[in-house]
Amino acid sequence: MVAKTDLPVGTTLTLDLLEVEQRPDSNIAFQGGYEVSTPDELVGEIVKVSVARGQEILRPMLALNPTDLPSLGSDLALYVDQGRVAVAMPINRYTGVAFAMRPGDLVDVLMTLNLVQLDEEFQTQLPNQTQRIDETSLSTGLPFLLPAATEGRLEFVDELGIVGEIAPVLPVQIPRQVTQLTVQQAQVLWVGTWDNKRRLPPQYPNRCPQSAHCPARPTRTAAQREPARSGHPSSASRPGSVGAIKCDRRGVSVDLVLRSWRHQRLCCNSVSLPQLVDQGRVTVPEAIGFDAAPRADQVIPPSVPIDPPAP
């Protein structure tokens, strides 16, 4: 069996990459028992060295197992197309399309950010804390700093006829939320902890036996190859998109949305509350003098377990 074309390291062999050539019985590979005589013996095998076009493919050129030679690399890398990289991200039932994703699906990544305003010099969240100075105490040598207070603004109070300082009760800035479709057409490689998907070659007489130094080949049924519905998906996307995906470490909420294979790339703007009100025809309810009990923020919405069901 010879290579019909150049085969780089890590190539999974298929029938269209192979052809048969006749060699004499005096061929050293034949005498040493390294040759392969039928294409079926090579289909699904992975070459661990570069093979040139027309070069004979011998048994020592094939990977024994997924850890055979560091040059072969991770078996996950064999499923990542050129120009793409693989990245993992945490999901749950709500952010991961109810665990409906399967390897090969295309997903879009929605990212939701909570933005706050910062003091440009301190790079801290506003409002600042301030301490007023009592000028009389300062001139007499007494303690002159008043208790710390949240920085507010001066405003004329009509009811009192004086200027007063208006400040928030709690020194907490309400974040402004915005959602953006960030990454499009990322391919799902796996859902759950990565499992070896590489089909291992059969044991040949000249290969190492199954021992502590040569791990036994795992046998998996089709059902066992199904991805676990938990944890994190591995997806392949463009290198420039990975930085955006990893922003979830800064508290960015990440949701995956499943898309059709016929769905084209979209050009869309971010969505925020002001846009929903102004452009989405959302009516802001008027302030009223009564409310229902319990309060809206005290109602516990119905939910389903976040963890995946037991297998």
C-alpha positions in Angstrom: 0.0 0.0 0.0 1.4 3.4 -1.0 0.2 7.0 -0.5 -1.7 8.5 -3.4 -0.7 12.0 -2.2 1.5 13.6 0.4 0.3 12.8 3.9 1.2 15.1 6.8 1.6 13.9 10.3 -1.8 13.1 11.9 -3.6 12.2 8.7 -6.4 9.7 9.1 -6.2 7.3 6.2 -9.1 6.7 3.9 -9.5 4.7 0.7 -9.1 7.7 -1.6 -5.6 8.3 -0.1 -4.3 4.8 -0.8 -3.4 2.8 -3.9 -1.8 -0.7 -4.4 1.6 -1.3 -6.0 3.3 -4.6 -6.6 6.7 -5.1 -4.9 9.1 -8.1 -5.2 9.4 -10.8 -2.5 12.9 -9.6 -1.8 11.6 -6.2 -0.6 13.0 -5.7 2.9 9.7 -4.4 4.3 8.0 -7.6 3.1 10.7 -9.8 4.6 10.5 -7.9 7.9 6.7 -8.2 8.1 6.1 -4.4 8.0 4.1 -4.2 4.9 0.3 -3.8 4.6 -1.3 -5.8 1.9 -5.0 -4.6 1.8 -6.5 -1.1 2.0 -9.0 -2.2 4.7 -6.1 -2.7 7.1 -5.2 1.0 6.9 -8.6 2.7 6.7 -9.0 4.7 10.0 -5.4 4.5 10.9 -3.3 7.6 11.6 0.2 8.2 10.3 2.6 9.5 12.9 5.2 10.6 10.3 5.0 12.5 7.1 4.5 10.2 4.1 5.4 11.4 0.6 3.4 10.6 -2.5 4.2 7.1 -3.8 5.9 6.1 -0.6 5.0 2.7 0.9 3.0 2.9 4.1 4.5 0.5 6.7 3.2 -0.6 10.1 5.8 1.4 12.1 4.5 4.6 10.4 1.2 4.2 12.1 0.2 5.4 15.6 -0.1 2.7 18.2 -2.4 4.8 20.5 -3.3 8.4 21.1 -0.2 9.0 23.2 2.2 7.5 20.6 4.9 10.1 19.9 4.5 13.8 21.1 4.8 14.9 17.5 1.3 13.5 16.9 -0.1 15.8 19.5 -3.5 15.7 21.0 -6.3 13.8 19.3 -8.5 16.9 19.7 -6.1 18.8 17.4 -6.9 16.4 14.6 -10.5 17.6 14.6 -9.6 21.3 14.4 -9.6 22.6 10.8 -6.7 24.8 9.6 -7.2 28.4 10.5 -9.3 27.6 13.6 -8.6 26.9 17.2 -10.5 24.9 19.9 -11.7 26.5 23.1 -13.8 25.3 26.0 -16.4 27.3 27.9 -18.8 26.5 30.8 -22.5 26.0 30.0 -25.6 24.9 31.8 -29.0 23.9 30.7 -30.1 27.5 30.0 -26.9 28.7 28.3 -26.3 25.5 26.4 -29.5 25.1 24.4 -30.9 22.6 27.0 -27.8 20.3 26.2 -29.3 19.7 22.8 -25.9 20.4 21.0 -24.1 17.6 19.3 -20.6 17.4 17.7 -20.8 19.1 14.3 -23.5 21.6 15.2 -22.9 25.3 14.5 -23.6 27.8 17.3 -23.5 31.5 17.8 -22.2 33.1 21.0 -24.3 35.8 22.7 -22.4 37.8 25.3 -24.1 40.0 27.9 -22.1 42.6 29.8 -22.9 44.7 32.8 -21.2 48.0 32.4 -20.5 50.6 35.1 -18.9 54.1 35.0 -15.5 54.6 36.4 -13.5 57.4 37.8 -10.9 57.9 35.0 -8.1 58.8 37.4 -8.6 56.1 40.1 -10.2 53.5 37.7 -12.7 52.7 40.4 -16.4 52.4 40.2 -18.4 55.6 40.8 -19.7 57.2 43.0 -16.7 58.2 45.0 -16.5 58.6 48.8 -15.8 62.2 50.0 -15.0 63.9 53.3 -16.0 67.5 53.9 -13.8 69.9 55.9 -15.0 72.0 58.8 -13.2 75.3 58.2 -13.8 76.5 61.8 -12.3 73.4 63.4 -9.4 73.5 60.9 -8.5 77.1 61.9 -8.6 76.3 65.6 -6.6 73.1 65.4 -9.5 70.7 66.1 -10.3 67.6 64.1 -11.7 69.1 60.9 -12.7 66.1 58.7 -16.5 65.4 58.7 -17.7 61.7 58.3 -17.2 60.1 54.9 -20.2 60.4 52.6 -21.1 59.3 49.1 -20.3 62.0 46.6 -23.5 63.6 45.4 -24.5 66.9 43.8 -25.6 70.2 45.1 -29.3 71.1 44.4 -31.7 73.8 45.4 -34.5 72.3 47.6 -37.7 74.2 46.9 -39.5 72.9 50.0 -36.7 74.2 52.3 -35.5 77.2 50.3 -31.9 76.1 50.7 -29.2 74.4 48.7 -28.7 70.8 49.8 -26.4 67.9 48.8 -28.3 65.0 47.0 -26.6 61.6 47.2 -27.7 58.0 46.7 -28.7 56.1 49.8 -26.5 53.2 48.9 -23.1 53.8 47.2 -23.8 51.3 44.5 -24.0 52.1 40.8 -26.6 50.2 38.9 -24.9 48.4 35.9 -26.1 49.0 32.4 -26.7 45.8 30.6 -25.9 45.2 26.9 -26.1 42.0 24.8 -24.1 41.4 21.6 -23.9 38.5 19.1 -20.1 38.1 19.2 -19.1 34.9 17.6 -20.9 33.2 14.7 -20.8 29.8 13.2 -18.5 28.2 15.8 -18.5 24.4 15.4 -19.2 22.2 18.4 -16.5 19.5 18.7 -17.7 17.9 21.9 -20.1 18.5 24.8 -18.7 17.5 28.2 -15.2 16.4 29.1 -13.3 15.5 26.0 -13.2 11.8 25.2 -10.8 10.1 22.9 -12.5 9.9 19.5 -9.6 8.4 17.7 -10.1 4.9 16.5 -7.1 2.9 17.6 -5.5 0.4 15.2 -5.7 -3.4 15.8 -2.9 -5.1 17.7 -0.4 -6.5 15.2 2.0 -9.3 16.3 5.0 -7.0 16.0 3.5 -4.3 18.2 3.8 -4.1 22.0 1.5 -6.2 24.0 -1.2 -4.8 26.3 0.7 -4.1 29.5 1.5 -1.3 31.9 3.9 0.2 29.3 1.4 -0.2 26.4 -2.1 0.8 27.5 -4.9 -1.4 26.5 -7.1 -0.1 23.7 -10.5 1.0 24.9 -13.6 -0.5 23.3 -16.5 1.9 23.0 -19.9 1.2 21.6 -21.8 3.8 19.6 -23.8 4.7 22.7 -20.7 5.2 24.7 -19.4 7.6 22.1 -22.4 9.9 22.7 -21.2 13.2 24.4 -22.0 13.7 28.0 -24.6 16.5 28.5 -22.7 18.5 31.1 -19.8 20.7 31.8 -18.5 22.5 28.8 -18.5 22.2 25.1 -15.3 22.3 23.0 -15.9 24.4 20.0 -13.7 25.5 17.0 -13.7 29.1 15.9 -11.4 31.7 14.4 -8.4 32.7 16.5 -9.6 36.3 16.7 -12.8 35.2 18.4 -11.2 33.3 21.2 -10.3 36.4 23.2 -13.9 37.5 23.1 -15.1 34.0 24.3 -12.7 34.0 27.3 -14.0 37.4 28.5 -16.5 35.4 30.5 -13.8 35.3 33.2 -14.7 39.0 33.8 -18.2 38.2 34.7 -19.6 38.3 31.2 -22.6 36.1 30.7 -22.2 33.8 27.7 -25.1 32.0 26.0 -24.9 29.6 23.0 -27.7 29.6 20.4 -28.1 26.7 18.0 -28.3 27.8 14.3 -29.4 26.1 11.1 -26.8 24.8 8.7 -28.5 27.0 6.1 -28.3 30.1 8.2 -26.0 32.8 6.8 -23.8 35.1 8.9 -25.7 38.1 10.4 -24.8 41.7 10.8 -26.5 42.9 14.0 -26.1 45.6 16.6 -25.9 45.2 20.4 -29.1 45.3 22.4 -29.6 47.3 25.5 -32.6 48.5 27.6 -32.7 52.0 26.0 -32.8 50.3 22.6 -35.6 48.0 23.6 -37.6 51.0 24.8 -36.8 53.3 21.9 -36.7 50.9 19.0 -38.6 47.9 20.3 -41.8 49.8 21.1 -41.6 48.8 24.8 -44.0 50.8 27.0 -42.5 52.0 30.3 -45.2 51.5 32.9 -46.3 54.6 34.9 -45.7 55.0 38.6 -48.8 54.1 40.6 -49.8 54.3 44.2 -50.4 50.6 44.8 -48.8 47.2 44.1 -49.6 43.5 44.3 -48.3 41.3 47.1 -45.7 39.8 47.2 -43.5 42.3 45.4 -42.3 41.4 41.9 -38.7 41.1 43.1 -39.7 38.6 45.8 -41.4 36.1 43.5 -39.4 33.0 42.9 -39.8 32.1 39.2 -40.3 28.4 38.3 -37.2 26.6 37.2 -35.8 23.2 36.2 -32.6 21.6 37.6 -29.5 23.1 36.0 -27.4 19.9 36.3 -27.9 17.3 33.6 -29.9 14.2 34.3 -28.1 11.1 35.5 -27.3 8.7 32.6 
